[in-house]
C-alpha cells in the first residue's frame, strides 16, 4: 500500500519547513526534498529578512517601498498582509533559535542589527551576518528532524502531481497525491495525501548564468501547469546585479547588503557609473542596477564590472561579510584591499503559480508557497529581502487554511502505481545533456535582461521543437532526475517566453527594446496564462 499523509509538502526550504512545523502538532506531514534538506535555495540567501523593527521606520514606509519596487503590479492588500506580519515572523524564527546578528544599543542592551538594501528607505533588514539563509534553514531543519509527526524524504524527486482528472474523474477535480522518484534506489513511489503544498522554489536554472543552486529548475511551476493551474507574470525574472565573476567559482552571490553598506560599482578604469542611470545610484532597485551593468558591459565590451568596498575599515568588512570575505580570499581576492569582479545573473522568479491570500491554487487541495508562487507581493520586481518574509508569512497563511480544511477532506483511496511497462533504460543520455545546455543558452541569449520581439520569437520556435523532442524521449525511457528537470525546464522556458511576448511594454524586470516605456493602458496588468488557452499543456 502506498504511504498516506494528511499533508504532502514538496520542497524543503524556508517555506516548506516553516509550513511543516506549523502543521505538525496537529497532523501527519511528509516533506519531499529533491536533494538533502540543506541544499536548496534558502541556504544560499545571504542578505536577510525585511521587517519593521526600528521606531524610526513604519509599516506604511515598508509598504510604499515595496509598491514602488513592484512598478505598479503589486497587490496592495497582499503587500500589507506580508509587511504587517514582519515582526511576528522574526519573533517566530527567534523562538526556534535562529541566531540573528545583534548589536549593543545606547542603553547597553542587545538588539537586532538592521542593515539596508536597494529599494528600502530605512534600515529594516534582519540578518545573521551574511549567511541568513543558512542560519534559518539549519534551525528549521533541526526542529523538523526532531518532530515525530514530520517524515522527511530526502533525495526524492517529484515526477508529477496526481489529480482526480488524471485518474479519469473530471467531476471532482482535486489533487490526491504525487508520483516521486527515489533517486538513490531508482524506484518510483506513490504518495497519497489529503492536501498537497508546492514549496519547490524558483526556476532560475533555466538561464545559463544564475546565482541559484542546480536544483532550481521550476519543478513546482511545471507540475502545477501540467495539472491545470494558472501561472502569472512569468516574464519577470530578477537578475541579481552582483554575482562573483571568477573561473573557479560558479554561482556565488555578492550580497545586496555590500552596496547597502556603502559598496560602489565601478568600471575597469575605476570610475563610478550608476548615478548616470538613477539618482539612487547603488541603492536603486535591482532591475535598474542590472540593466546598467549589462549596458556598460555591452558598450565597452568588458567581461565584468567591479564592486568596491575597500574604503570601509577592514574590520568592518570582515565582521559584516565574513562568508563573502572568506570565499573571495580563497580565490586570492582580498575584498578589504581589492574590488570584487561581478556580473549580473538570473536570481529570482517573481512570477509563478497563481495563488490567493491563503496560498491556494486553482486546483482544490493544492497550495503553493515561496518562490514557486505568484502571490501579488512582488509585482514586476522583487524588493531585496522580501522573499524570505513572504515564505514565512504564506507558510503561516497556508497552515491556518489547511488545518481548517482537513476535517472535511477525506483521505484518498489507494492510487494506481507508476507504470513502467512500456519504457526502457535510455541509451542516449547525450540527448538530455545537449538539450539541457541548449535551453539555458538560448534563454540567456534571447530572453535575458534586455529583450526584443525578434529574439523572443526565435526562442519560442526553439522551445517548441525541444518540447516535442523531450516529450518523445520522456515517453520512451525510464525517468531520471536529469530528464525530469529538463522536462520541467522546457515548460518553464516556454511560459517565460510566452509571457514576455504578451507584454507590449517595459515594466520592472521586463525590458524590451521594441516597447521601451511603461504603458499604463496595458491591460490586463498581470500576465495570466491558462493551460486551456493553448497547446502548451502536457497531460
C-alpha positions in Angstrom: 0.0 0.0 0.0 1.3 3.5 -0.9 2.2 5.8 2.0 -0.6 8.2 3.0 -0.3 11.5 4.8 -2.5 14.4 5.9 -0.3 16.9 4.1 2.4 16.3 1.5 4.9 19.2 1.2 7.1 19.1 -1.9 10.2 21.2 -1.2 12.3 21.7 2.0 13.4 25.3 2.1 12.2 28.0 4.4 8.7 27.9 3.1 8.3 24.1 3.2 9.9 23.5 6.6 8.0 26.5 8.1 4.8 25.0 6.9 5.7 21.6 8.2 6.5 22.9 11.6 3.3 24.9 11.8 1.2 21.9 10.9 3.0 19.0 12.6 1.4 19.4 16.1 -2.0 18.7 14.5 -1.5 16.2 11.6 0.9 13.9 9.8 3.2 15.6 7.4 5.6 14.3 4.7 8.3 16.6 3.3 9.8 15.6 0.0 13.2 17.0 -0.9 14.9 16.6 -4.2 18.3 16.6 -2.6 19.5 16.8 1.0 17.5 19.3 3.1 20.4 21.6 3.3 21.0 22.0 -0.4 18.0 24.2 -1.6 17.9 27.9 -2.4 17.3 29.1 1.2 20.7 28.2 2.4 22.3 30.4 -0.2 20.3 33.5 0.8 22.9 36.0 2.2 21.2 39.3 2.8 18.4 38.9 5.3 14.7 39.3 6.0 12.9 42.7 5.9 10.8 43.7 8.8 9.8 46.9 10.5 11.6 46.8 13.9 13.0 50.3 14.2 11.0 53.1 15.8 12.1 55.5 13.0 10.6 53.1 10.4 7.0 52.3 9.8 4.8 49.6 8.2 3.5 52.3 5.8 7.0 53.1 4.7 7.8 49.4 4.0 4.5 49.0 2.1 5.3 52.1 0.0 8.9 50.9 -0.8 7.5 47.5 -1.9 4.9 49.1 -4.1 7.4 51.4 -5.8 9.8 48.5 -6.4 7.0 46.4 -7.9 6.4 49.0 -10.6 2.6 49.1 -10.3 1.9 45.4 -10.3 1.9 44.6 -6.6 -1.4 43.6 -4.9 -1.7 46.3 -2.2 -3.7 44.0 0.1 -1.1 41.2 -0.1 1.7 43.7 0.4 0.0 44.9 3.6 -0.6 41.4 4.8 3.0 40.4 4.4 4.6 43.6 5.8 2.3 43.7 8.9 3.4 40.1 9.7 7.1 41.0 9.6 7.8 41.4 13.3 5.8 38.3 14.3 7.7 36.3 11.7 11.0 37.3 13.1 9.8 36.5 16.6 8.7 33.0 15.4 12.2 32.4 14.0 13.9 33.6 17.1 11.8 31.3 19.2 13.3 28.5 17.0 16.8 29.5 17.7 17.8 31.4 14.5 20.9 33.4 15.6 20.4 36.8 14.1 23.2 39.3 14.4 22.8 41.7 17.3 24.5 44.9 18.4 24.6 46.9 21.6 22.3 49.9 21.7 22.9 53.2 23.5 21.5 51.8 26.7 23.9 48.9 26.7 21.3 46.3 25.8 21.5 43.9 22.8 19.1 44.4 19.9 18.9 43.1 16.4 21.2 44.7 13.9 19.4 46.1 10.9 21.0 46.7 7.6 19.7 48.5 4.5 19.4 47.2 0.9 18.4 48.5 -2.5 14.9 49.9 -2.7 14.5 50.3 1.1 14.3 53.8 2.6 15.1 52.6 6.1 17.3 50.1 7.8 15.0 47.1 8.2 16.8 44.0 7.1 17.4 41.5 9.9 20.3 39.2 9.2 22.7 36.6 10.5 26.0 38.1 9.3 26.0 37.5 5.6 24.6 33.9 5.8 21.0 34.5 6.9 19.5 31.7 4.7 21.9 29.2 6.2 21.0 30.2 9.8 17.3 29.9 9.0 17.5 26.6 7.1 19.7 24.9 9.7 17.5 26.0 12.6 14.3 24.9 10.9 15.9 21.6 9.8 16.9 20.8 13.3 13.3 21.2 14.6 11.8 19.3 11.6 14.1 16.3 12.1 13.1 16.1 15.8 9.4 16.3 15.3 7.6 12.9 15.4 4.8 13.9 13.0 7.2 15.0 10.2 8.6 12.3 7.9 11.4 13.5 5.7 12.1 12.0 2.3 15.5 13.4 1.1 16.8 12.6 -2.4 13.3 12.1 -3.7 12.4 14.0 -6.9 8.7 14.5 -7.6 7.7 13.5 -11.1 4.1 14.8 -11.2 1.0 15.6 -9.2 -1.8 13.1 -9.2 -5.2 14.6 -9.7 -8.7 13.1 -10.0 -8.8 14.4 -13.5 -5.7 12.4 -14.4 -7.4 9.4 -12.9 -10.4 9.8 -15.1 -12.8 11.6 -12.8 -13.4 15.0 -14.3 -16.4 15.7 -12.0 -14.3 16.3 -8.8 -11.0 17.8 -9.8 -8.6 17.9 -6.9 -5.1 16.8 -6.0 -4.8 13.5 -4.3 -1.0 12.8 -4.2 2.2 12.6 -6.3 4.5 10.2 -8.1 8.0 10.5 -6.6 11.3 9.1 -7.8 13.6 7.8 -5.1 16.8 8.8 -6.7 19.1 6.6 -4.6 17.2 3.4 -5.3 15.8 4.4 -8.7 12.3 3.4 -7.9 9.1 5.4 -8.3 6.8 5.7 -5.2 3.2 6.8 -5.0 2.3 9.2 -2.2 -1.3 9.8 -1.2 -2.3 13.0 0.7 -5.4 14.8 1.7 -3.7 18.2 0.9 -0.5 19.0 -1.1 1.7 22.1 -0.9 4.3 23.1 -3.5 7.4 24.7 -1.9 9.8 23.9 -4.7 11.4 27.3 -5.2 12.1 29.1 -8.4 13.3 28.5 -11.9 16.5 30.5 -12.5 18.4 27.4 -13.6 16.6 27.9 -16.9 19.3 30.5 -17.6 23.0 29.8 -18.3 24.2 32.1 -15.6 22.4 32.1 -12.3 23.1 32.7 -8.6 20.9 29.7 -7.7 21.9 26.1 -6.9 21.3 23.4 -9.5 18.0 22.3 -8.0 16.1 25.4 -9.1 14.6 24.0 -12.2 11.0 25.2 -12.0 9.6 21.9 -10.9 6.6 23.1 -9.0 5.6 25.6 -11.6 5.8 22.9 -14.4 3.9 20.3 -12.3 1.1 22.8 -11.4 0.8 23.8 -15.1 0.5 20.2 -16.2 -2.2 19.7 -13.6 -4.2 22.6 -14.9 -3.3 25.6 -12.7 -2.8 29.1 -13.9 0.6 30.8 -13.8 1.1 34.5 -13.6 3.8 37.1 -14.5 6.4 34.7 -15.6 8.2 37.3 -17.7 9.5 39.0 -14.6 12.8 37.2 -13.9 15.1 39.1 -11.5 18.7 39.3 -12.4 20.9 39.9 -9.4 23.4 42.7 -10.3 26.3 41.2 -8.5 27.3 37.6 -8.9 31.1 36.9 -8.5 32.9 36.7 -11.8 35.7 34.1 -11.5 36.6 31.0 -13.5 36.9 28.9 -10.3 33.7 30.0 -8.6 30.2 29.3 -10.1 27.0 31.0 -8.9 28.5 32.7 -5.8 26.4 35.7 -4.9 27.8 39.0 -3.6 25.0 40.2 -1.3 22.9 43.3 -1.9 24.0 44.3 1.6 27.5 45.1 0.3 26.0 48.0 -1.7 23.7 48.8 1.2 26.7 49.3 3.5 28.5 51.6 1.0 29.9 49.4 -1.7 30.4 51.2 -5.1 30.1 49.7 -8.6 33.0 50.8 -10.8 34.1 50.4 -14.4 37.5 48.8 -15.1 39.1 52.3 -15.1 37.8 52.9 -11.5 35.1 55.3 -12.4 31.6 55.0 -10.9 28.7 54.9 -13.4 25.3 54.1 -11.7 24.4 57.8 -11.0 24.1 58.2 -14.8 21.2 55.7 -14.7 19.4 56.5 -11.5 19.8 59.2 -8.8 19.7 56.5 -6.1 22.9 55.0 -7.7 24.0 51.9 -5.7 20.7 51.9 -3.8 18.5 51.7 -6.8 16.3 48.6 -7.3 18.0 45.5 -8.7 16.4 45.8 -12.2 17.9 49.2 -12.8 21.3 48.2 -11.5 21.4 45.0 -13.5 20.4 46.8 -16.7 23.0 49.5 -16.1 25.7 46.9 -15.7 24.5 45.0 -18.8 24.6 48.2 -20.8 28.1 49.1 -19.8 29.4 45.6 -20.4 28.0 45.6 -23.9 29.0 49.3 -24.6 32.6 48.7 -23.5 32.9 45.0 -24.5 34.1 44.1 -21.0 33.6 40.8 -19.1 32.6 42.3 -15.8 32.4 45.4 -13.6 33.8 45.8 -10.0 32.2 46.2 -6.6 34.4 48.2 -4.3 34.1 48.3 -0.5 37.8 48.9 0.2 37.1 52.4 1.5 35.4 50.9 4.6 37.6 49.7 7.6 38.9 46.2 7.1 37.4 45.0 10.4 34.0 46.3 9.4 34.2 44.4 6.1 35.3 41.2 7.7 32.7 41.3 10.5 29.8 42.3 8.3 30.6 39.9 5.4 32.6 37.0 6.7 31.2 34.5 4.2 31.9 36.7 1.2 35.3 37.7 2.6 36.4 34.1 3.2 35.2 32.8 -0.2 36.8 35.6 -2.1 40.0 35.2 -0.1 40.1 31.6 -1.1 40.3 32.8 -4.7 43.1 35.3 -3.9 40.7 38.3 -3.8 41.1 40.3 -0.5 37.9 42.4 -0.6 39.4 44.8 2.1 42.1 45.7 -0.4 40.7 44.9 -3.9 37.4 45.4 -5.7 35.3 42.3 -6.5 34.7 41.4 -10.1 30.9 41.0 -10.6 28.3 40.3 -13.4 24.5 40.0 -13.3 23.0 36.5 -13.1 19.4 35.2 -13.0 18.4 35.2 -9.4 14.7 35.2 -8.6 11.4 34.2 -10.3 8.9 36.9 -9.4 6.0 35.1 -11.2 4.8 31.6 -10.6 1.7 29.6 -9.8 -1.2 32.0 -9.1 -2.4 31.8 -5.5 -4.7 33.7 -3.2 -4.1 35.1 0.3 -4.4 31.6 1.8 -1.8 30.2 -0.7 -4.5 28.2 -2.6 -4.0 27.5 -6.3 -6.8 26.9 -8.8 -6.8 23.2 -8.0 -8.7 22.2 -4.9 -6.3 20.7 -2.3 -3.2 22.2 -3.9 -1.3 25.1 -2.2 1.9 26.9 -3.3 4.2 28.9 -1.1 7.5 30.7 -1.5 9.2 31.4 -4.8 7.1 28.9 -6.7 4.0 31.0 -6.1 2.9 34.3 -7.5 1.1 35.9 -4.6 1.0 39.6 -5.7 3.7 40.7 -3.3 6.5 41.3 -5.7 4.7 42.7 -8.8 7.1 43.5 -11.6 10.3 43.5 -9.4 11.0 41.9 -6.0 12.5 44.3 -3.4 15.5 42.9 -1.7 14.9 40.7 1.4 11.1 40.5 1.0 11.4 36.9 -0.3 12.2 35.1 3.0 9.5 37.1 4.7 7.0 36.0 2.0 8.0 32.4 2.7 7.3 32.7 6.4 4.0 34.7 6.1 2.4 32.4 3.5 3.5 29.3 5.3 1.5 30.6 8.3 -1.4 31.6 6.0 -1.4 28.1 4.3 -1.2 26.3 7.7 -4.2 28.1 9.1 -6.3 27.3 6.0 -5.1 23.7 5.8 -5.9 22.9 9.4 -9.4 24.3 8.9 -9.9 22.3 5.7 -8.5 18.9 6.9 -11.6 17.8 8.9 -13.8 18.0 5.8 -11.2 16.4 3.4 -11.3 12.7 3.1 -8.1 10.7 2.6 -7.7 9.5 -1.0 -8.3 5.8 -1.8 -5.4 3.6 -3.0 -3.8 5.1 -6.1 -2.5 3.3 -9.2 1.2 2.5 -9.2 3.6 4.2 -11.6 3.6 2.3 -14.9 7.0 1.5 -16.5 5.8 -1.4 -18.6 6.3 0.3 -21.9 9.6 2.1 -21.3 13.2 1.1 -21.3 16.5 2.4 -20.0 17.9 5.2 -22.1 20.9 4.5 -24.3 21.0 8.2 -25.5 21.7 10.3 -22.4 23.6 12.7 -24.6 20.3 13.9 -25.8 19.3 15.1 -22.3 22.7 16.8 -21.8 22.6 18.6 -25.1 19.0 19.8 -24.8 19.6 20.9 -21.2 22.5 23.1 -22.4 20.6 24.4 -25.4 17.6 25.6 -23.4 19.8 27.5 -21.0 21.9 29.1 -23.7 19.1 30.4 -25.9 17.2 31.7 -22.8 20.3 33.7 -21.8 20.9 35.0 -25.3 17.3 35.7 -26.3 15.2 36.1 -23.1 17.7 37.8 -20.8 18.0 41.3 -19.2 17.2 43.2 -22.4 14.7 41.6 -24.9 13.3 42.2 -28.4 10.3 40.6 -30.1 12.6 39.1 -32.7 14.7 37.4 -30.0 11.6 36.1 -28.2 10.1 34.7 -31.3 13.3 32.9 -32.1 13.4 31.5 -28.6 9.8 30.3 -28.9 10.5 28.4 -32.1 13.4 26.6 -30.5 11.5 25.8 -27.3 8.5 24.3 -29.2 10.8 22.0 -31.1 12.7 21.0 -27.9 9.5 20.4 -26.0 8.3 17.9 -28.6 11.7 16.1 -28.6 11.8 15.9 -24.8 8.2 14.7 -24.6 9.0 11.9 -27.1 12.1 11.0 -25.0 10.1 11.0 -21.8 7.5 8.7 -23.3 10.1 6.0 -24.3 12.6 5.9 -21.5 12.7 5.4 -17.7 12.7 8.7 -15.8 15.9 10.1 -14.3 16.5 13.3 -12.3 18.1 15.0 -15.2 15.2 14.1 -17.5 12.6 15.3 -15.0 14.4 18.6 -14.6 14.8 19.1 -18.3 11.1 18.3 -18.9 10.3 21.0 -16.3 12.8 23.5 -17.6 11.5 23.5 -21.1 7.9 24.1 -19.9 9.1 27.0 -17.7 11.1 28.4 -20.6 8.0 28.4 -22.8 5.9 30.1 -20.1 8.5 32.8 -19.6 8.8 33.4 -23.4 5.0 33.5 -24.0 4.5 35.8 -21.0 7.2 38.2 -22.3 5.7 38.2 -25.8 2.3 39.1 -24.3 3.6 42.2 -22.6 3.8 45.1 -25.0 5.7 47.5 -22.7 8.7 47.7 -20.4 8.0 47.4 -16.7 10.1 46.3 -13.8 12.2 43.3 -14.7 10.8 43.0 -18.3 12.6 45.4 -20.6 12.1 45.2 -24.4 13.7 47.5 -27.0 10.5 47.2 -29.0 8.4 48.9 -26.2 11.0 50.7 -24.0 8.5 52.6 -21.9 5.8 51.6 -19.4 2.2 51.7 -20.8 -0.4 52.1 -18.0 -3.1 51.4 -20.5 -1.7 47.9 -21.0 -4.5 45.6 -19.9 -4.6 43.4 -18.1 -1.7 44.5 -16.0 -0.9 40.9 -14.8 0.1 38.4 -17.4 -2.0 35.3 -16.7 -1.6 32.0 -18.7 -4.1 29.2 -18.5 -3.2 25.7 -19.7 -6.6 25.5 -21.5 -5.7 28.6 -23.6 -3.1 27.0 -25.8 -1.5 23.6 -26.6 1.4 24.1 -24.1 0.0 21.8 -21.5 1.0 18.1 -21.0 -1.4 15.6 -19.5 
